[in-house]
Amino acid sequence: MRSDSDVAQPAEVVEFWCELLSPEHWFSPPPQLDAHIRLRFAATHLALSRQVSDAWRETPEARLAAVIVLDQFARNMYRCSPLAFATDWIALREARLALEAGADTKVAFGRRHFFYMPFEHSEDLADQDRSVALFKSLGDMRYLDYALRHHAVIRDFGRFPHRNAYLGRESTSEELDYLAIPGSGF
């Protein structure tokens, strides 16, 4: 186990997230996984939040690692906190750069969706449009369904109401009605 002052290498991130874990871990993590990611990768997340160095853009897999740390790890490490979304803008920037470089088509098919998730997590409708287009082109109906559901929320509310409490935003009555629907949050 690394000390909390050590920054992981991109290959370590990809190995941990894509090879040691399964999709069940990504989307329904056991309680101890969040603490494990925080212990092992908090220093990496902090370093990337300050600067994404060339090493994290050197290869398609390195770009994938940067997006995973900034988008996925943040949600695990800081669940139920505004910090879970603090690096979304950086993840989105890195995802855009990765797509411009064609990195998404140069990684294993089962990993490509991580490049598209920052668009799905954005509260900007244009990013949501791009998310739907990207997931449609991926051809995985399960991921496309989630993209369409995220898009509908942003189309209807202009933001994700389930984030309001964590971000100190007041919910509208329409958002409260939506949040009362079982399974409404992501």
DOMARTI-910576 format. One record per atom (N, C-alpha, C): residue in three letters; x, y, z. Coordinates in nm, 3 decimals. Example, Ala and Ser with C-alpha at 12.3 -4.5 7.8 and 13.67 -1.06 7.14 Angstrom:
<sites>
SITE residuo      xx      yy      zz
SITE     ALA   1.319  -0.569   0.780
SITE     ALA   1.230  -0.450   0.780
SITE     ALA   1.320  -0.330   0.780
SITE     SER   1.285  -0.225   0.708
SITE     SER   1.367  -0.106   0.714
SITE     SER   1.290   0.003   0.787
</sites>
This chain:
<sites>
SITE residuo      xx      yy      zz
SITE     MET   0.085  -0.119   0.000
SITE     MET   0.000   0.000   0.000
SITE     MET   0.089   0.124   0.000
SITE     ARG   0.053   0.220  -0.080
SITE     ARG   0.132   0.341  -0.092
SITE     ARG   0.102   0.436   0.024
SITE     SER   0.198   0.522   0.055
SITE     SER   0.172   0.624   0.156
SITE     SER   0.085   0.731   0.093
SITE     ASP   0.015   0.808   0.174
SITE     ASP  -0.079   0.904   0.118
SITE     ASP  -0.012   1.024   0.053
SITE     SER   0.119   1.032   0.058
SITE     SER   0.189   1.141  -0.011
SITE     SER   0.237   1.100  -0.150
SITE     ASP   0.221   0.973  -0.185
SITE     ASP   0.266   0.923  -0.314
SITE     ASP   0.159   0.943  -0.421
SITE     VAL   0.202   0.983  -0.538
SITE     VAL   0.114   0.997  -0.653
SITE     VAL   0.130   0.873  -0.740
SITE     ALA   0.019   0.811  -0.773
SITE     ALA   0.022   0.691  -0.856
SITE     ALA   0.060   0.725  -0.999
SITE     GLN   0.101   0.625  -1.072
SITE     GLN   0.128   0.638  -1.214
SITE     GLN  -0.001   0.604  -1.291
SITE     PRO  -0.017   0.656  -1.412
SITE     PRO  -0.139   0.626  -1.487
SITE     PRO  -0.167   0.475  -1.500
SITE     ALA  -0.065   0.395  -1.524
SITE     ALA  -0.085   0.251  -1.541
SITE     ALA  -0.143   0.188  -1.414
SITE     GLU  -0.103   0.238  -1.298
SITE     GLU  -0.158   0.185  -1.171
SITE     GLU  -0.307   0.213  -1.159
SITE     VAL  -0.347   0.331  -1.203
SITE     VAL  -0.489   0.368  -1.198
SITE     VAL  -0.570   0.277  -1.288
SITE     VAL  -0.525   0.259  -1.412
SITE     VAL  -0.598   0.175  -1.507
SITE     VAL  -0.601   0.030  -1.459
SITE     GLU  -0.490  -0.020  -1.409
SITE     GLU  -0.488  -0.158  -1.358
SITE     GLU  -0.588  -0.174  -1.244
SITE     PHE  -0.586  -0.082  -1.149
SITE     PHE  -0.676  -0.092  -1.035
SITE     PHE  -0.822  -0.085  -1.080
SITE     TRP  -0.858   0.019  -1.156
SITE     TRP  -0.998   0.045  -1.189
SITE     TRP  -1.053  -0.052  -1.295
SITE     CYS  -0.971  -0.082  -1.393
SITE     CYS  -1.021  -0.159  -1.508
SITE     CYS  -0.988  -0.307  -1.504
SITE     GLU  -0.891  -0.346  -1.425
SITE     GLU  -0.853  -0.487  -1.422
SITE     GLU  -0.884  -0.555  -1.289
SITE     LEU  -0.862  -0.484  -1.179
SITE     LEU  -0.888  -0.546  -1.048
SITE     LEU  -1.035  -0.535  -1.007
SITE     LEU  -1.101  -0.430  -1.052
SITE     LEU  -1.242  -0.411  -1.018
SITE     LEU  -1.330  -0.456  -1.134
SITE     SER  -1.455  -0.478  -1.103
SITE     SER  -1.552  -0.517  -1.205
SITE     SER  -1.656  -0.405  -1.219
SITE     PRO  -1.739  -0.409  -1.322
SITE     PRO  -1.843  -0.307  -1.336
SITE     PRO  -1.934  -0.295  -1.214
SITE     GLU  -1.956  -0.402  -1.143
SITE     GLU  -2.037  -0.395  -1.021
SITE     GLU  -1.971  -0.302  -0.919
SITE     HIS  -1.839  -0.308  -0.911
SITE     HIS  -1.766  -0.219  -0.820
SITE     HIS  -1.779  -0.073  -0.863
SITE     TRP  -1.778  -0.049  -0.994
SITE     TRP  -1.785   0.088  -1.045
SITE     TRP  -1.917   0.155  -1.010
SITE     PHE  -2.026   0.080  -1.023
SITE     PHE  -2.159   0.140  -1.013
SITE     PHE  -2.236   0.106  -0.886
SITE     SER  -2.194   0.004  -0.815
SITE     SER  -2.253  -0.032  -0.686
SITE     SER  -2.140  -0.075  -0.593
SITE     PRO  -2.056   0.020  -0.555
SITE     PRO  -1.936  -0.017  -0.478
SITE     PRO  -1.969  -0.064  -0.337
SITE     PRO  -1.895  -0.164  -0.290
SITE     PRO  -1.909  -0.203  -0.150
SITE     PRO  -1.859  -0.087  -0.062
SITE     PRO  -1.908  -0.074   0.059
SITE     PRO  -1.873   0.040   0.144
SITE     PRO  -1.723   0.063   0.162
SITE     GLN  -1.646  -0.042   0.174
SITE     GLN  -1.503  -0.027   0.199
SITE     GLN  -1.425   0.023   0.077
SITE     LEU  -1.484   0.015  -0.042
SITE     LEU  -1.412   0.057  -0.162
SITE     LEU  -1.385   0.207  -0.163
SITE     ASP  -1.479   0.287  -0.120
SITE     ASP  -1.457   0.432  -0.116
SITE     ASP  -1.338   0.467  -0.029
SITE     ALA  -1.332   0.406   0.088
SITE     ALA  -1.219   0.433   0.179
SITE     ALA  -1.087   0.385   0.119
SITE     HIS  -1.091   0.271   0.051
SITE     HIS  -0.969   0.218  -0.012
SITE     HIS  -0.920   0.313  -0.122
SITE     ILE  -1.010   0.360  -0.206
SITE     ILE  -0.972   0.453  -0.313
SITE     ILE  -0.917   0.582  -0.252
SITE     ARG  -0.981   0.631  -0.149
SITE     ARG  -0.935   0.754  -0.083
SITE     ARG  -0.793   0.735  -0.028
SITE     LEU  -0.768   0.625   0.038
SITE     LEU  -0.637   0.598   0.096
SITE     LEU  -0.531   0.584  -0.013
SITE     ARG  -0.564   0.510  -0.117
SITE     ARG  -0.465   0.480  -0.221
SITE     ARG  -0.445   0.592  -0.323
SITE     PHE  -0.552   0.672  -0.352
SITE     PHE  -0.544   0.765  -0.464
SITE     PHE  -0.574   0.911  -0.431
SITE     ALA  -0.593   0.947  -0.306
SITE     ALA  -0.622   1.087  -0.273
SITE     ALA  -0.509   1.180  -0.315
SITE     ALA  -0.386   1.139  -0.295
SITE     ALA  -0.272   1.223  -0.334
SITE     ALA  -0.267   1.239  -0.486
SITE     THR  -0.304   1.136  -0.558
SITE     THR  -0.307   1.142  -0.704
SITE     THR  -0.416   1.238  -0.750
SITE     HIS  -0.532   1.228  -0.689
SITE     HIS  -0.643   1.318  -0.723
SITE     HIS  -0.604   1.463  -0.695
SITE     LEU  -0.546   1.487  -0.581
SITE     LEU  -0.504   1.624  -0.546
SITE     LEU  -0.401   1.676  -0.646
SITE     ALA  -0.303   1.593  -0.681
SITE     ALA  -0.200   1.636  -0.776
SITE     ALA  -0.262   1.670  -0.911
SITE     LEU  -0.355   1.586  -0.960
SITE     LEU  -0.418   1.613  -1.089
SITE     LEU  -0.511   1.733  -1.082
SITE     SER  -0.568   1.759  -0.966
SITE     SER  -0.654   1.878  -0.954
SITE     SER  -0.573   2.006  -0.964
SITE     ARG  -0.445   1.995  -0.932
SITE     ARG  -0.355   2.110  -0.942
SITE     ARG  -0.297   2.125  -1.082
SITE     GLN  -0.260   2.012  -1.143
SITE     GLN  -0.201   2.015  -1.277
SITE     GLN  -0.204   1.875  -1.337
SITE     VAL  -0.252   1.868  -1.459
SITE     VAL  -0.246   1.743  -1.534
SITE     VAL  -0.119   1.750  -1.618
SITE     SER  -0.017   1.682  -1.575
SITE     SER   0.113   1.687  -1.642
SITE     SER   0.110   1.608  -1.772
SITE     ASP   0.214   1.626  -1.850
SITE     ASP   0.225   1.558  -1.980
SITE     ASP   0.220   1.405  -1.966
SITE     ALA   0.269   1.354  -1.855
SITE     ALA   0.269   1.209  -1.834
SITE     ALA   0.128   1.152  -1.837
SITE     TRP   0.029   1.232  -1.798
SITE     TRP  -0.110   1.188  -1.795
SITE     TRP  -0.179   1.208  -1.929
SITE     ARG  -0.104   1.257  -2.028
SITE     ARG  -0.158   1.275  -2.163
SITE     ARG  -0.072   1.205  -2.268
SITE     GLU   0.027   1.131  -2.223
SITE     GLU   0.125   1.069  -2.311
SITE     GLU   0.067   0.961  -2.401
SITE     THR  -0.024   0.883  -2.348
SITE     THR  -0.083   0.771  -2.422
SITE     THR  -0.234   0.772  -2.401
SITE     PRO  -0.308   0.699  -2.484
SITE     PRO  -0.452   0.688  -2.461
SITE     PRO  -0.485   0.633  -2.321
SITE     GLU  -0.408   0.534  -2.276
SITE     GLU  -0.433   0.476  -2.143
SITE     GLU  -0.404   0.577  -2.032
SITE     ALA  -0.301   0.660  -2.050
SITE     ALA  -0.271   0.764  -1.951
SITE     ALA  -0.384   0.866  -1.946
SITE     ARG  -0.435   0.903  -2.062
SITE     ARG  -0.549   0.996  -2.066
SITE     ARG  -0.670   0.935  -1.996
SITE     LEU  -0.692   0.806  -2.020
SITE     LEU  -0.801   0.735  -1.953
SITE     LEU  -0.784   0.741  -1.802
SITE     ALA  -0.664   0.718  -1.756
SITE     ALA  -0.636   0.722  -1.612
SITE     ALA  -0.668   0.859  -1.553
SITE     ALA  -0.629   0.965  -1.622
SITE     ALA  -0.656   1.100  -1.571
SITE     ALA  -0.806   1.124  -1.558
SITE     VAL  -0.882   1.083  -1.659
SITE     VAL  -1.027   1.101  -1.654
SITE     VAL  -1.087   1.018  -1.540
SITE     ILE  -1.041   0.898  -1.524
SITE     ILE  -1.092   0.812  -1.416
SITE     ILE  -1.066   0.876  -1.280
SITE     VAL  -0.946   0.924  -1.258
SITE     VAL  -0.913   0.986  -1.128
SITE     VAL  -1.000   1.108  -1.103
SITE     LEU  -1.012   1.194  -1.203
SITE     LEU  -1.082   1.322  -1.184
SITE     LEU  -1.233   1.308  -1.182
SITE     ASP  -1.287   1.210  -1.252
SITE     ASP  -1.432   1.193  -1.262
SITE     ASP  -1.483   1.082  -1.170
SITE     GLN  -1.428   0.963  -1.183
SITE     GLN  -1.479   0.849  -1.108
SITE     GLN  -1.427   0.843  -0.964
SITE     PHE  -1.296   0.855  -0.947
SITE     PHE  -1.241   0.846  -0.811
SITE     PHE  -1.296   0.954  -0.721
SITE     ALA  -1.315   1.075  -0.774
SITE     ALA  -1.368   1.184  -0.693
SITE     ALA  -1.505   1.146  -0.637
SITE     ARG  -1.587   1.082  -0.717
SITE     ARG  -1.721   1.042  -0.672
SITE     ARG  -1.714   0.935  -0.562
SITE     ASN  -1.614   0.849  -0.569
SITE     ASN  -1.597   0.749  -0.464
SITE     ASN  -1.534   0.809  -0.338
SITE     MET  -1.427   0.881  -0.354
SITE     MET  -1.353   0.933  -0.239
SITE     MET  -1.434   1.033  -0.158
SITE     TYR  -1.514   1.111  -0.226
SITE     TYR  -1.584   1.222  -0.160
SITE     TYR  -1.735   1.210  -0.170
SITE     ARG  -1.785   1.088  -0.175
SITE     ARG  -1.929   1.061  -0.185
SITE     ARG  -2.006   1.144  -0.082
SITE     CYS  -2.119   1.199  -0.123
SITE     CYS  -2.207   1.279  -0.036
SITE     CYS  -2.139   1.407   0.011
SITE     SER  -2.055   1.463  -0.073
SITE     SER  -1.982   1.585  -0.040
SITE     SER  -1.968   1.669  -0.166
SITE     PRO  -1.958   1.801  -0.153
SITE     PRO  -1.935   1.883  -0.273
SITE     PRO  -1.804   1.851  -0.343
SITE     LEU  -1.709   1.793  -0.270
SITE     LEU  -1.582   1.756  -0.332
SITE     LEU  -1.598   1.648  -0.438
SITE     ALA  -1.707   1.574  -0.432
SITE     ALA  -1.732   1.469  -0.532
SITE     ALA  -1.741   1.527  -0.673
SITE     PHE  -1.778   1.656  -0.683
SITE     PHE  -1.799   1.720  -0.813
SITE     PHE  -1.696   1.829  -0.842
SITE     ALA  -1.603   1.850  -0.751
SITE     ALA  -1.511   1.963  -0.760
SITE     ALA  -1.418   1.957  -0.881
SITE     THR  -1.384   1.838  -0.925
SITE     THR  -1.292   1.827  -1.040
SITE     THR  -1.365   1.788  -1.168
SITE     ASP  -1.496   1.798  -1.169
SITE     ASP  -1.572   1.764  -1.290
SITE     ASP  -1.527   1.847  -1.410
SITE     TRP  -1.502   1.974  -1.389
SITE     TRP  -1.463   2.060  -1.501
SITE     TRP  -1.327   2.018  -1.558
SITE     ILE  -1.239   1.972  -1.471
SITE     ILE  -1.107   1.927  -1.519
SITE     ILE  -1.123   1.794  -1.593
SITE     ALA  -1.205   1.705  -1.538
SITE     ALA  -1.231   1.578  -1.605
SITE     ALA  -1.292   1.602  -1.743
SITE     LEU  -1.382   1.697  -1.753
SITE     LEU  -1.445   1.729  -1.881
SITE     LEU  -1.342   1.785  -1.979
SITE     ARG  -1.256   1.873  -1.932
SITE     ARG  -1.150   1.926  -2.019
SITE     ARG  -1.061   1.814  -2.069
SITE     GLU  -1.021   1.724  -1.980
SITE     GLU  -0.933   1.613  -2.019
SITE     GLU  -1.005   1.517  -2.113
SITE     ALA  -1.134   1.495  -2.092
SITE     ALA  -1.211   1.409  -2.182
SITE     ALA  -1.218   1.472  -2.321
SITE     ARG  -1.240   1.603  -2.327
SITE     ARG  -1.244   1.671  -2.457
SITE     ARG  -1.110   1.656  -2.530
SITE     LEU  -1.002   1.681  -2.458
SITE     LEU  -0.869   1.669  -2.517
SITE     LEU  -0.842   1.526  -2.564
SITE     ALA  -0.886   1.430  -2.484
SITE     ALA  -0.867   1.290  -2.520
SITE     ALA  -0.943   1.255  -2.647
SITE     LEU  -1.066   1.303  -2.657
SITE     LEU  -1.145   1.275  -2.777
SITE     LEU  -1.084   1.342  -2.900
SITE     GLU  -1.034   1.464  -2.883
SITE     GLU  -0.967   1.532  -2.995
SITE     GLU  -0.846   1.452  -3.043
SITE     ALA  -0.780   1.384  -2.949
SITE     ALA  -0.663   1.302  -2.985
SITE     ALA  -0.702   1.162  -3.030
SITE     GLY  -0.832   1.130  -3.029
SITE     GLY  -0.877   0.997  -3.068
SITE     GLY  -0.846   0.889  -2.968
SITE     ALA  -0.819   0.928  -2.844
SITE     ALA  -0.779   0.831  -2.741
SITE     ALA  -0.889   0.730  -2.711
SITE     ASP  -1.014   0.772  -2.721
SITE     ASP  -1.124   0.681  -2.689
SITE     ASP  -1.126   0.559  -2.781
SITE     THR  -1.086   0.577  -2.905
SITE     THR  -1.088   0.465  -3.000
SITE     THR  -0.962   0.379  -2.992
SITE     LYS  -0.867   0.421  -2.909
SITE     LYS  -0.740   0.350  -2.898
SITE     LYS  -0.727   0.271  -2.767
SITE     VAL  -0.833   0.269  -2.688
SITE     VAL  -0.833   0.186  -2.566
SITE     VAL  -0.932   0.073  -2.587
SITE     ALA  -0.926  -0.026  -2.503
SITE     ALA  -1.018  -0.140  -2.512
SITE     ALA  -1.162  -0.090  -2.511
SITE     PHE  -1.246  -0.155  -2.590
SITE     PHE  -1.385  -0.114  -2.605
SITE     PHE  -1.454  -0.098  -2.469
SITE     GLY  -1.431  -0.190  -2.378
SITE     GLY  -1.497  -0.188  -2.247
SITE     GLY  -1.452  -0.076  -2.155
SITE     ARG  -1.359   0.007  -2.201
SITE     ARG  -1.310   0.120  -2.120
SITE     ARG  -1.350   0.255  -2.179
SITE     ARG  -1.396   0.255  -2.301
SITE     ARG  -1.423   0.382  -2.372
SITE     ARG  -1.525   0.469  -2.301
SITE     HIS  -1.623   0.407  -2.238
SITE     HIS  -1.731   0.484  -2.176
SITE     HIS  -1.680   0.581  -2.068
SITE     PHE  -1.563   0.552  -2.010
SITE     PHE  -1.511   0.644  -1.908
SITE     PHE  -1.471   0.780  -1.968
SITE     PHE  -1.435   0.783  -2.095
SITE     PHE  -1.407   0.910  -2.162
SITE     PHE  -1.536   0.990  -2.182
SITE     TYR  -1.649   0.923  -2.188
SITE     TYR  -1.776   0.988  -2.219
SITE     TYR  -1.851   1.032  -2.092
SITE     MET  -1.819   0.973  -1.980
SITE     MET  -1.893   1.003  -1.857
SITE     MET  -1.881   1.148  -1.809
SITE     PRO  -1.768   1.215  -1.825
SITE     PRO  -1.765   1.355  -1.785
SITE     PRO  -1.869   1.441  -1.857
SITE     PHE  -1.903   1.405  -1.981
SITE     PHE  -2.008   1.476  -2.053
SITE     PHE  -2.143   1.446  -1.990
SITE     GLU  -2.163   1.321  -1.951
SITE     GLU  -2.287   1.278  -1.885
SITE     GLU  -2.303   1.344  -1.748
SITE     HIS  -2.193   1.371  -1.681
SITE     HIS  -2.197   1.430  -1.548
SITE     HIS  -2.208   1.582  -1.551
SITE     SER  -2.194   1.642  -1.667
SITE     SER  -2.200   1.788  -1.681
SITE     SER  -2.343   1.839  -1.666
SITE     GLU  -2.354   1.958  -1.612
SITE     GLU  -2.485   2.022  -1.601
SITE     GLU  -2.510   2.120  -1.717
SITE     ASP  -2.438   2.103  -1.824
SITE     ASP  -2.453   2.184  -1.944
SITE     ASP  -2.525   2.101  -2.050
SITE     LEU  -2.631   2.155  -2.108
SITE     LEU  -2.711   2.078  -2.204
SITE     LEU  -2.632   2.039  -2.329
SITE     ALA  -2.542   2.126  -2.375
SITE     ALA  -2.460   2.090  -2.492
SITE     ALA  -2.371   1.970  -2.461
SITE     ASP  -2.316   1.964  -2.340
SITE     ASP  -2.237   1.847  -2.300
SITE     ASP  -2.324   1.723  -2.293
SITE     GLN  -2.448   1.740  -2.247
SITE     GLN  -2.541   1.627  -2.241
SITE     GLN  -2.574   1.577  -2.382
SITE     ASP  -2.591   1.670  -2.476
SITE     ASP  -2.615   1.631  -2.616
SITE     ASP  -2.498   1.547  -2.667
SITE     ARG  -2.378   1.592  -2.635
SITE     ARG  -2.259   1.519  -2.680
SITE     ARG  -2.252   1.382  -2.611
SITE     SER  -2.287   1.377  -2.485
SITE     SER  -2.289   1.250  -2.413
SITE     SER  -2.379   1.150  -2.482
SITE     VAL  -2.499   1.192  -2.515
SITE     VAL  -2.594   1.102  -2.582
SITE     VAL  -2.537   1.055  -2.716
SITE     ALA  -2.479   1.147  -2.792
SITE     ALA  -2.421   1.109  -2.921
SITE     ALA  -2.306   1.010  -2.903
SITE     LEU  -2.221   1.034  -2.805
SITE     LEU  -2.108   0.945  -2.781
SITE     LEU  -2.155   0.806  -2.738
SITE     PHE  -2.250   0.801  -2.646
SITE     PHE  -2.299   0.671  -2.600
SITE     PHE  -2.379   0.600  -2.708
SITE     LYS  -2.447   0.676  -2.792
SITE     LYS  -2.518   0.615  -2.906
SITE     LYS  -2.417   0.549  -3.000
SITE     SER  -2.308   0.619  -3.027
SITE     SER  -2.206   0.563  -3.116
SITE     SER  -2.136   0.442  -3.053
SITE     LEU  -2.131   0.439  -2.921
SITE     LEU  -2.070   0.324  -2.852
SITE     LEU  -2.152   0.197  -2.875
SITE     GLY  -2.284   0.214  -2.882
SITE     GLY  -2.370   0.101  -2.914
SITE     GLY  -2.407   0.013  -2.796
SITE     ASP  -2.380   0.057  -2.674
SITE     ASP  -2.416  -0.019  -2.555
SITE     ASP  -2.545   0.043  -2.499
SITE     MET  -2.655  -0.029  -2.510
SITE     MET  -2.786   0.025  -2.472
SITE     MET  -2.794   0.059  -2.323
SITE     ARG  -2.724  -0.013  -2.241
SITE     ARG  -2.726   0.015  -2.097
SITE     ARG  -2.667   0.153  -2.069
SITE     TYR  -2.552   0.182  -2.129
SITE     TYR  -2.490   0.313  -2.109
SITE     TYR  -2.571   0.423  -2.176
SITE     LEU  -2.628   0.393  -2.292
SITE     LEU  -2.710   0.492  -2.360
SITE     LEU  -2.833   0.527  -2.276
SITE     ASP  -2.892   0.428  -2.212
SITE     ASP  -3.007   0.455  -2.125
SITE     ASP  -2.971   0.555  -2.015
SITE     TYR  -2.858   0.535  -1.952
SITE     TYR  -2.815   0.629  -1.847
SITE     TYR  -2.789   0.767  -1.905
SITE     ALA  -2.728   0.772  -2.022
SITE     ALA  -2.701   0.902  -2.086
SITE     ALA  -2.832   0.975  -2.115
SITE     LEU  -2.930   0.904  -2.166
SITE     LEU  -3.059   0.965  -2.195
SITE     LEU  -3.128   1.013  -2.068
SITE     ARG  -3.117   0.936  -1.961
SITE     ARG  -3.179   0.976  -1.834
SITE     ARG  -3.111   1.100  -1.777
SITE     HIS  -2.978   1.106  -1.784
SITE     HIS  -2.906   1.225  -1.738
SITE     HIS  -2.945   1.346  -1.823
SITE     HIS  -2.951   1.326  -1.954
SITE     HIS  -2.988   1.433  -2.046
SITE     HIS  -3.125   1.489  -2.011
SITE     ALA  -3.221   1.402  -1.984
SITE     ALA  -3.357   1.446  -1.953
SITE     ALA  -3.361   1.533  -1.827
SITE     VAL  -3.282   1.497  -1.728
SITE     VAL  -3.279   1.576  -1.604
SITE     VAL  -3.225   1.716  -1.631
SITE     ILE  -3.116   1.725  -1.707
SITE     ILE  -3.059   1.856  -1.738
SITE     ILE  -3.154   1.935  -1.828
SITE     ARG  -3.216   1.870  -1.923
SITE     ARG  -3.314   1.936  -2.009
SITE     ARG  -3.429   1.995  -1.926
SITE     ASP  -3.474   1.917  -1.828
SITE     ASP  -3.590   1.958  -1.749
SITE     ASP  -3.556   2.059  -1.639
SITE     PHE  -3.437   2.045  -1.577
SITE     PHE  -3.406   2.128  -1.460
SITE     PHE  -3.284   2.218  -1.477
SITE     GLY  -3.201   2.191  -1.576
SITE     GLY  -3.080   2.271  -1.596
SITE     GLY  -2.969   2.236  -1.499
SITE     ARG  -2.993   2.139  -1.416
SITE     ARG  -2.894   2.092  -1.318
SITE     ARG  -2.943   1.959  -1.263
SITE     PHE  -2.855   1.893  -1.187
SITE     PHE  -2.894   1.767  -1.123
SITE     PHE  -2.947   1.799  -0.983
SITE     PRO  -3.078   1.788  -0.963
SITE     PRO  -3.135   1.821  -0.832
SITE     PRO  -3.078   1.741  -0.716
SITE     HIS  -3.034   1.617  -0.742
SITE     HIS  -2.980   1.536  -0.632
SITE     HIS  -2.848   1.593  -0.579
SITE     ARG  -2.785   1.683  -0.650
SITE     ARG  -2.663   1.748  -0.602
SITE     ARG  -2.691   1.870  -0.514
SITE     ASN  -2.813   1.920  -0.519
SITE     ASN  -2.844   2.046  -0.453
SITE     ASN  -2.804   2.048  -0.305
SITE     ALA  -2.842   1.946  -0.232
SITE     ALA  -2.812   1.943  -0.088
SITE     ALA  -2.662   1.946  -0.062
SITE     TYR  -2.586   1.874  -0.144
SITE     TYR  -2.440   1.869  -0.125
SITE     TYR  -2.372   2.000  -0.165
SITE     LEU  -2.432   2.070  -0.261
SITE     LEU  -2.370   2.192  -0.313
SITE     LEU  -2.429   2.319  -0.251
SITE     GLY  -2.518   2.303  -0.154
SITE     GLY  -2.576   2.419  -0.087
SITE     GLY  -2.674   2.496  -0.175
SITE     ARG  -2.734   2.428  -0.271
SITE     ARG  -2.831   2.492  -0.359
SITE     ARG  -2.972   2.463  -0.308
SITE     GLU  -3.057   2.561  -0.317
SITE     GLU  -3.196   2.542  -0.276
SITE     GLU  -3.272   2.475  -0.390
SITE     SER  -3.347   2.372  -0.357
SITE     SER  -3.425   2.300  -0.457
SITE     SER  -3.557   2.371  -0.482
SITE     THR  -3.598   2.373  -0.607
SITE     THR  -3.729   2.426  -0.642
SITE     THR  -3.835   2.325  -0.604
SITE     SER  -3.960   2.366  -0.605
SITE     SER  -4.068   2.271  -0.574
SITE     SER  -4.073   2.160  -0.679
SITE     GLU  -4.046   2.194  -0.806
SITE     GLU  -4.044   2.093  -0.912
SITE     GLU  -3.932   1.991  -0.889
SITE     GLU  -3.817   2.041  -0.845
SITE     GLU  -3.705   1.951  -0.816
SITE     GLU  -3.738   1.861  -0.697
SITE     LEU  -3.802   1.916  -0.596
SITE     LEU  -3.840   1.834  -0.480
SITE     LEU  -3.939   1.725  -0.521
SITE     ASP  -4.033   1.759  -0.608
SITE     ASP  -4.126   1.658  -0.659
SITE     ASP  -4.050   1.548  -0.733
SITE     TYR  -3.955   1.588  -0.815
SITE     TYR  -3.873   1.491  -0.887
SITE     TYR  -3.794   1.403  -0.791
SITE     LEU  -3.731   1.465  -0.691
SITE     LEU  -3.650   1.389  -0.596
SITE     LEU  -3.733   1.292  -0.512
SITE     ALA  -3.862   1.316  -0.502
SITE     ALA  -3.950   1.226  -0.425
SITE     ALA  -3.980   1.097  -0.501
SITE     ILE  -3.949   1.095  -0.630
SITE     ILE  -3.971   0.976  -0.711
SITE     ILE  -3.860   0.874  -0.681
SITE     PRO  -3.894   0.752  -0.642
SITE     PRO  -3.790   0.651  -0.615
SITE     PRO  -3.698   0.633  -0.735
SITE     GLY  -3.568   0.629  -0.709
SITE     GLY  -3.469   0.609  -0.813
SITE     GLY  -3.438   0.732  -0.896
SITE     SER  -3.478   0.850  -0.848
SITE     SER  -3.461   0.971  -0.928
SITE     SER  -3.317   1.021  -0.931
SITE     GLY  -3.239   0.997  -0.829
SITE     GLY  -3.100   1.046  -0.826
SITE     GLY  -3.005   0.950  -0.893
SITE     PHE  -2.887   1.001  -0.923
SITE     PHE  -2.785   0.917  -0.985
SITE     PHE  -2.672   0.897  -0.887
</sites>
